[in-house]
Amino acid sequence: MVAFVTVALTLFGLLYGYTGWRLLAPLRLGPFWNGVAAVGVLVLMFLPWMVHSRNLSLPVWLSTRLTWTAYTTLGFVLLTWFILLVRDVGWLLLAAAQRLAGAVGWRAVPGVGATDPARRTFLLNVLNLGTLALSTSMTGYGLHSARRGLRTTPVTVPIAHLPPAFAGLRIVHLSDLHVGLTIGRDFVERVVDQCSALTPDIVACTGDLADGDATDLERDLEPLTRLQAPLGCFFVPGNHEYYHGNVWVRLERIRGLGFTVLLNEHRVIARPGGQVVIAGIPDQTAGGMGPGFGPDPFKALAGAPPEARRIVLAHQPRSIEMVARAGADLQLSGHTHGGQFVPWSFVVRLQQPYVDGLHRYGRTWIYVNRGAGYWGPPLRLGAPPEVALITLVAADA
């Protein structure tokens, strides 16, 4: 835990420190105002930590406003930092190109790496103003997308040897709601209304339902009890189910919402003329609880009718290799948020084989849901939130 906090604080220090330095230094504010600005940067840096700890004894209205301020400004600083970094790297590369051109006798690039201090300061301030305008616009758009941009994504998945009784089966795939600091009951109600309007046969939720203690969030989660599907509502835990409090208490609360929780197990859904198996595995995080707690799709599908088509719910897309080896026809996953916003959209591709959408791994299909909610900053850029409507069709039809 100490190592995690140390690394996190170091990253926050680099993020806020670099951003503050690049924006404030060219203004030449003087010692007093530089000190005031430094204090402001430190307050913004530690504010997300303070509200995340939930230890502030403040009125609800003030705590809510501080939370929104902390996480919205965190998103704004992340975007500003990324734009500044790209700009500065580009500037260094152009300056290096100018030096190289001068060394070989080529004509220098005009205006790049200006040596006149006044001109350089003016240029930096103009570029900083443009950077702030761009990051402010991106923050506003990202906030609207995260809060009001929920989409329904229709997805058709062809399944080999699908029994005719299950052709056209409709699965509403919900993932990564992240109810908690800035996502409350009103947001959950909108998601539930959108899911219910799709009249699904099955509801499949692939984890990260809430951040925080399940008891504290009961009122916010209560609208999920209105989710109805004639063939069942199923849930598998994501990594965040293991981060907050006792996971078994949390899963019991989720069962109380009307979900069947699948932990390396399955259920058989039968109709005249055929069967479909819905299986679920825990997140990789569960493996840290001890032997036997981690994801095991072979155990989850053990005893399933051999002729039944197999759908496996797994929070992380990287489970696809072992799920495919276990003989699944389709894996439904979340976790990635589709990248949510830059620069995380680049980072997530280093960890997961698929970030969003429908893909084929061997003979197994995988659909990666971008998630209905968000984590951390209430922003989404290039990865709008979604509820997926999965429709199964016969591959040989």
ABEGO torsion letter per residue (X at the ends): XAAAAAAAAAAAAAAAAAAAAAAAAAAGAEAAAAAAAAAAAAAAAAAAAAAAAGABBBBAAAAAAAAAAAAAAAAAAAAAAAAAAAAAAAAAAAAAAAAAAAAAGBBBBBGBGBABAAAAAAAAAAAAAAAAAAAAAAAAAAAAAAAAABBBBBBBBBBBGBBAAABGBBBBBBBGAGBEAABBAAAAAAAAAAAAAAGBABBBBAEGABBEBAAAAAAAAAAAAABBBAAEBBBBBBAAAAABEBAAAAAAAAAAAGBBBBBGBBBBBBBBGEBBBBBBBBBAAAAAAEBGABBBAAAAABGBBAABBBBBBBABAAAAAAAAAAGBABBBBBGAGGGGBOAAAAAAAAABABABEBBBBEABBBBBBAEABBBEBBBBBGBBBBBBBBBBBBAAX
